[in-house]
């Protein structure tokens, strides 16, 4: 999904009125938000953070200094690791790392959903939707987190819902 499409989804989930003008710049198609006063804002994380502040939903950026830093860390992860992947092996490594991190966490930062969860959800959607049932089970913590985030009101919107099997077909006979 192109960054401009993700930013439009984010705008809608934040309750902002559509109408921002987005373009892409350079070989890597870095998103640019055209502003009325001055130069445009450049970069997915920068624009997304601006939209959160515009919507007066700063809690999505973290509530403590540490949470804010962790949100920024995961926004950087999104741009460098998710958007920068180039092979199936890269995707598997990314999912393995994320799966380990989420082992004892419900959200990426703190105890509630943040911008990091939302943008990572949008960035991973194209990979998760193509995983087999076995692969989803291999990355159980990622699957749990992804399923949780996709059920937040207004986050998934028109994106296809990813189905996760919650019960095993055959019970152990002990």
Number of C-alpha atoms within 10 A of each C-alpha: 10 11 21 20 12 17 22 19 22 23 20 15 16 18 12 15 10 10 8 14 12 19 14 16 11 7 6 9 13 16 23 21 22 15 12 7 6 7 10 16 15 17 17 22 20 14 18 21 19 15 19 20 15 13 14 11 14 17 15 21 22 22 15 11 10 12 18 19 14 18 22 19 14 20 24 15 16 22 18 11 16 19 14 13 14 10 9 10 10 14 17 14 14 16 21 16 13 15 20 14 13 18 14 9 14 18 17 23 25 17 12 13 19 22 25 28 22 23 24 20 20 24 19 18 19 13 13 18 14 11 13 11 11 9 13 19 16 14 20 18 22 23 22 18 19 23 16 13 20 20 12 13 9 14 19 20 15 8 13 11 13 16 12 15 11 8 7 7 7 6 7 6 4 3
